[in-house]
Amino acid sequence: MSTTTTEATSPDGLRSRPAAEPPAPTTKRFDIFLIDTRWNQPVSRLVRSLLPTLYEYQKQDALYLLSPEQSVEILRREPELIGLDPTILVYDLHAPRGQGAGKYKGFRIHLGRFRNGEQAMARLQEFLRFINLHRTSRCLECEVRRELHREGFSGAVKILREASQTTLELM
């Protein structure tokens, strides 16, 4: 597993590069960062315990573990994200032409939104499944939109159900 380096935090290293063809399954496609101030201790412990498994699925990609101090510095730049960590941030290094090539492309999952480990683990599993199923897609952003559209109402119901369960557990 890699740790954060100056190369990883260099803006030029995180710019997407347009590809003529979709990447092969063994090609590096993502730079993955764990932002974790350890604000949400139960979920933080769970995510950190699952990092070896995450790495096993993403061996061809770079996984960077930011220290709590580095994480705080990132969140100071984007204060609306404070309290949502641990966050897994994924930069897609292969943006399609005409889709913002040269800009940062990717997505993130805020596991700190969940108060219990089972919910966070379920989201992490879905996240890992998605990036592995679609890692060779020409347009990952299109796959995200398609998945959100497909989930539609059933996804909204699932989120509401989990939010209700969390509320009941807090009472």
N, C-alpha and C positions, 0 to 999 in steps of 0.2 A: 504494500500500500504506500502511496506517495504522501508526502506532507507538503504543505504550502511552500512555495519557493518564490523568489522574486520574479522568475519567469512566468509563474502562474498568475501573478497579479499584474503583469504587464498588459496594458490595453491592447497592444499589437498582437499579443499571443492569443487574445480572446476574440479576435475579429473572425467572422465567418468567411470561408473561402468558397466561391461558387465552384461547383463540380459539373463537368459535362455529363456524367452519369451518376446514378445513385451509388453510394459507397458499398463496398462488399461487406459481408457480415464480420469479417476480421479486421476491417479498417477502423482506425481511430475516428470516432465521430463526435464524441462528447468530451468536454472537460466538466467534471462534476465536483462541486464544492459543498462541504458541510459547514454551514454557518450555525454556530451553537454557543450562546453565552452561558448555557446551563441554567437558564431562567426556569425552565420547566424540567425539573430533575427527573421525574419518573419517565417521561418520554425521551429525554436526553440519554438516560442510561440504556433504555431499550434500543434507540437508534445506534448508539455506539456499540452495543453488543451485537448488532446485526451488520456492522460494517464489513467484517470478513466475508459474510454471505453476499452482500452487495458487490464487493470487489470480485468475488468469484464469477458473478454474472457479467461484470463489466471489465474484465481483464484488459481488453484492447483499448479502453479509455483511461484517462487520468482521473484519479480520485484524490482530491486535496482536502485535508482536514485543517480547518482554520482554528487557531487557538482562541480561547475566550476573548483575549485582548483584540485579536484581529477581527473577530466577529463583532465586538462592540464598535470598533472603528467603522465597519461596513454599515452597521445599523445606525450609527450617528449620521451617516450621509443620507439615509432613507428612514427617517424616524417613524413613518407610518408602519414600518415592519417590526418595530420594537414589540417584544412579547409574543411574536409568532414563531420564534425559533424553538427547536431546531428546524432549520430550513435546508432543504437540499436544492441547490441551484445547478441547473444543467445548461451549459452553453453548447449549442449545436454548431459545430465547425463547418458544416456543409449546407449552407443556405442555397436554394435554387436561384438561378439568374433572374434578375428582375424582382426578387422578393426581399430586397433590402440587403443584398450582398455587401459586405464590408461593414455592416452594423452588427451589433450584438443580437443574436437570435438564440432563443431557448425558452426555458420555462422553469418554474420552481414549485416546490411543494412545501407548505408551511405545516410541519408536523406538530408544532407547538400549539396549534389551535385545538388539539385534542387533549383531553385531561386524563384519559386512560390509555394504557399501552396497547390494548387490543385494537382500539380504533386506529391509533397511529400505525400499528403494524399492518392492518388491513389496507390502509391508504398507501403505505410504502410498498406492499406487495402489488397493488394495482399499478402503481407508478413504475415499478421495475418491470412488470409484465408489459406495459405499454411501450416503454423505450426499447425493450428487447424484441417485441413483435414488429415495431416500425423502424428499427434502426437502419434499414436499407431503403426506406422510403425516400423518394426524390424530394418530396415536400412534407416535412414533418409537421409544419404548421397546418397543412391541409388535413392531415390525419387527426390532429387535435380537434379541429373544427368538426370533422366528421364524427368523431367519438362523442363530442359534446352534443351534437345534433341527435345522434343515435340514442344517447342516454336520455335526452330530453326530460320528459315528465317523470319517468321512472327514476332517473338520477336525482331529480329534485326531491321526490318523495323519500328516497333513501337518505339524503342529506338531512331532511327535516326529521325523519325517524331517529337518526343518530343524535341529532341535536336535542331531541326530546329525551332520549335515554340519558344523555349527559346531564341535562337539567335535573332529571329525577335522581340521578346518582349524587348530585351536589346538595340535594335537599336533606 
